[in-house]
C-alpha cells in the first residue's frame, strides 16, 4: 500500500475510533434513562463495547508502528476488530432505544 493510501486509511480509522468513543460516552450518559431491570444488561453491553474499543485502539497503535508485510497483517486484524465494534455498537444502540 502506498504511503498516501496508508495515511488516508489511518486517518479514517482514527476518525472512526473517535466516533465510537463519542457513542460510548453517549451510551454511558443514558444509563440513568434505562429501566431499572435493564441497567445491569446495559452496563454489561457498554463494558463489552469499551473492551472492543480498547482492542481497536491497541491495534491502531500497532498499525502505526508496523511497516511492510507486518502492516498488512496487522491491518487485516484491525479491519476485523473495526467491523466487530461497529456492528456491536449499532446492535446495542438499536436494542436499548
RAVEN-V611501 format. One line per field, one symbol per residue. ss: DSSP state (@ for helix, = for strand, . for the rest). phi: phi as a letter, one per 40 degrees, with the letter a starting at -180 (. if undefined). burial: b if it has 9 or more other C-alpha atoms within 8 Angstrom, else e. A space follows every 50 residues. Layout:
BEGIN
ss = ???
phi = ???
burial = ???
END
This chain:
BEGIN
ss = ..@@@@@@@@@@@@@@@@@@@@@@@@@@@@@@@..@@@@@@@@@@@@@@@ @@@@@@@@@@@@@@@..@@@@@@@@@@@@@@@@@@@@@@@@@@@@..
phi = .cccccccccccccccccccdcccccccccdcccddcbcccccccccccc cccccccccccccdccafccccccdcccdccdcccdcccccccccbc
burial = eeeeebeeebeebbeebeebbebbeebbeebeebeeeebeebbebbeebb ebbebbbebbebbeebeeeebbebbebbeebbebbbebbeebbeeee
END
